[in-house]
Amino acid sequence: MFPQISNITFAENEERLKIVLPLLRNWPLFILFTSSMLIWIGMIVVILLFLVRDVLPQRERYTFVLTVMMLTWLVLWYYLGRVVWNRWQYYTADREILFINKEMLIVRRPISILGITDAYDMQYINPFYYNHEHHCLAFDYGSKRIYFGEQLLEEDAHRLLRYLNHRFFPDYEDEDED
């Protein structure tokens, strides 16, 4: 039986458990990354227009060098854009979905059909715990710490924590809970 936690939706089928956690949008970071995305897209258009309209029609001896420089700039700009795109998706999502089964834990922050999806092998996941510094749930995946459920109240987070550890780590005993 699922715990009664406000704003959290549980669904289960024979393959996995699905947990939907609410997220509140961090407006300053959302605005920052939205403007960064707009600047990024604008600069891609400007660079491509400059390359096609001003550089390639020229038959000067510097055309090849300038074209190589502009294409190198586009490649660097593309990789910067991937970072901005991932952060924009992270701060745009309004919910966080956990898909858990015995083999995998998938953390998804969907935006329509887009969004960030991270998958973790349950074999390398340590039991879940409450991170007091960040006020959210967390787990360690190897040496990497993964945070989720940032918008949960501490009481709701502890209820979810007990349920997840009891279900997926039955041999784990938390010293703080006793």
ZINOR-V877251 format. One line per field, one symbol per residue. ss: DSSP state (h for helix, s for strand, l for the rest). phi: phi as a letter, one per 40 degrees, with the letter a starting at -180 (. if undefined). burial: + if it has 16 or more other C-alpha atoms within 10 Angstrom, else -. A space follows every 50 residues. Layout:
ss: ???
phi: ???
burial: ???
This chain:
ss: llllllllssssllllssssssllllhhhhhhhhhhhhhhhhhhhhhhhh hhhhhlllllllhhhhhhhhhhhhhhhhhhhhhhhhhhhhhhllssssss lllssssssssllsssssssshhhslllsssllllssssssllsssssll lllhhhhhhhhhhhhhhhllllllllll
phi: .cccbcgbbbabbccacbbbbcbccccccccccccccccccccccccccc cccbccccbccccccccccccccccccccccccccccccccccbabbbbb bcbbbbbbbcbfcchcbbbbcccbccdcaccccbfacaabbgbccbbagc ccccccccccdccccccbbcccbccccc
burial: -------+-------+-++++++------+--++-++--+---+--+--- +---+-------+------+---+--+---+--++-+++++++-++++++ +--+++++++----++-----+--++++++----+++++-+-----++++ ++-+-+++-++++++-------------
